[in-house]
Amino acid sequence: MEKRHSIIVVGGSSCGSFSAFSAAKAGADVAVFEEHKTIGVPSHCAGHLSLSGLRRLDLLPLPKKVVENTFKSAVFYSPCGKEFSVRFSSPVTCAIDRKQFDRHVADVAMKAGVEYHLGTRVDSLVLDGGFVKGVVVSREGKNETLTSNIVIDAEGVSSNLLKKTGYPTLNRFAVVNAVHAEVDKIDDVQSDAVEFYLGHKYALGFYAWIIPRRDGSAKIGLATETGNPKEYLQRFMYKHPIASKKFTQSKIVKETFHPIPLGGPICRTYHNGLLIVGDAASQVKPTTGGGIIMGLTCAKIAGEIAHQATQQSDFSEGFLSRYQQMWQQAIGFDMAVMRQIRLMLNSLSDDQLDKIIRLCSELHVDETLQKIREIDFQGRALLPILKSPNVWIVAFYSFLASII
């Protein structure tokens, strides 16, 4: 039996739900199809978000059950254990329970009138005359065709629907393999500080992290370009000169694995009758791998454009290209800068990273970084601090090291 919705969203993650909410609050008829029976499951995200980003998206305050901790400080460790830290006067980031966060955003969407179908997998897009006009779903062993004016693809990094239709997908050569874990206890950490560990030996092509919770437990993890991330995690926990001392009484209670795209957004996030958001569009920060704030920013735009298209009955690429124009205006510059920073970081040796961390500490770069209040849009955040001579020294050394 064929059913019709004005807008169909594939995926009930926070990005999918936020795009649905954005369209529904403007008056659109929206349905979300999520293959899992529970929103927020499985969870494979560190859930470290900026408060400014959440505030910009009108998502603050969050329910108490969502927020696990807030942070005023970030501590960076070089490969040999040199330390550089930045402390702010008030919290700038928070750790969230990703499962509860996704459920919260879905609840907000449902209150706006979005219809949810859980345990329903979208198998393929319906193509007709070069337009996406719906989806084929599978539930309870039966296939069903549902038509729509627009489909918003928020299925995640797998990009299965795009692959099946032959549309461009993310750069598979710029994907790192991550392990997200939780430990029952952590020693010798500041409860209001997030720790980042650099070094090819422990996190080739990325970094490792420790995110403490208020209850004394912690979320930890890392990502690597090659090799088994689980083996890297064991090496990090038990052989790192600094981190290993913090895990002497720790037990891993949860462990999940997930790819993170770091190549920047895909070249085209719209087609006739189709918009692509979140990880499927690789709208992920190449520097940190954070995809929630950037994805939600783009999801909001996608929902608004989808509603406008239904109002004007224009679902063509020409009209929907406004989505890409708008998200590029919102995050394009910053994504391009962060991609270049990622390429530079990947080109540096461990010895060079040690020297950069030492320079940052000796030149008191933290005093300049304390003035930053925007950590998501890192391109424009860098512009004002480049007035500092000490930052220029570090930046110049980093550039030279990356090309020599």
C-alpha positions, 0 to 999 in steps of 0.5 A: 500500500502506498502512502504519502508524506510531504517530507520524509526524513531518513534517520532519527538521529539528532540531525534527522530529528532537527531537520524534521523539527525545522520543517514541521514548526514552519507547518510542513507534514514530516515523517521520520523513518528510523531503522532501530526500535529506539531513538538514540541506539546505538550510541557511538559518539563522545558527545562533547559539545560547545555551549555556544553552539547549542545556544545558537541553535536554541537548544539550551537549556538541556534537560538535566538527564542529558548533560553529564558534565561541563568544562572550563578547561582543555588540556593538550598532551604532546606525544612525549607527554608535554602539557599545554592547557587553556582555562576559561572563566566559565564553562565553554563545553559540555558532555552529553549522554548522546542517547538522551540527547537524540531522544530529547531532540526527537521529543521536540520534533514530535511536539512540533507534529513530526510523525515517527516510524521506528523499527523501519529501515529505508532500503532505497529511494524511489526515483522517477524521471530523475527526481527522488519521489519517496522511499521503499521501507522494510518493516516486520518483513514487508516492503512498502513504498511511501511517496513524498515531495522531498526526502532528507537523507540523514542516514549517517556515514554509511551513505547506503542510499546515495551509493545505491542511486549513484550519487556522490558520497563522502571521501573514503580516503579521509575517514578515520576509524574510531573507538568510543569507550567508557571506564568506570573510574579515572584517576588524577584528572580535573573534573572540569577539564577535557584532555586531548592526546596527540601522537602517531603511536597512540592515535595515528592521524587523529588524537585520543581523549578523556572526557570525565563525568561528574560521577568519577567515570569517564568517556575515552576514545581515539581514532586512527587512519590505519590499524585496529583502533581497539589495539591503539586504545589498549596501547594508549591506556596502558603504555602512554607516559601520562594517560596510563597513570590515570587508568590503573584502576579503570575497567572498560564498561562499554566499547563501540566502533564508528568511522568518522569522515574528516574530508569536509562536506561532500561536493553536492548535498542536493539533487532533485527531490533530495537533501543530504545532512549530517554525517551522510554529507560529511558535515563534520569538523576535520580538526576534531571529528565533531559532527553534532553542532555542524550537522544540526546547523545544516539540518536546520537549514535543510528543514527550512528549505524543504518547507519552502520547496513544498510551499512553492511546489518546486523540488528541482535541483535549481531550487534545492541548491539554496540549501547548499548555498546557505550551509556553505555561507554558514560553515563553508569557510570554517570547514575549508580552514579546518580541513587545511589544519587537519592536513597540516597536523597529519603531516607533522612528526611526533617530534614536531608536535612536541616542539609545537606544544612546548612553544605554545606553553613557553609563549603563553599562547593560552592567554590569547586562546582564552579570548576565544568564545567560538570553538565550532567555527574555527576558521573565523575564530582564528582571525582575531587571535592572529593579531598575537605575535606569539600565535604567529610564531607557533603558526609559522613554525607549524607551517614550516614543519609541515612542508619540510 
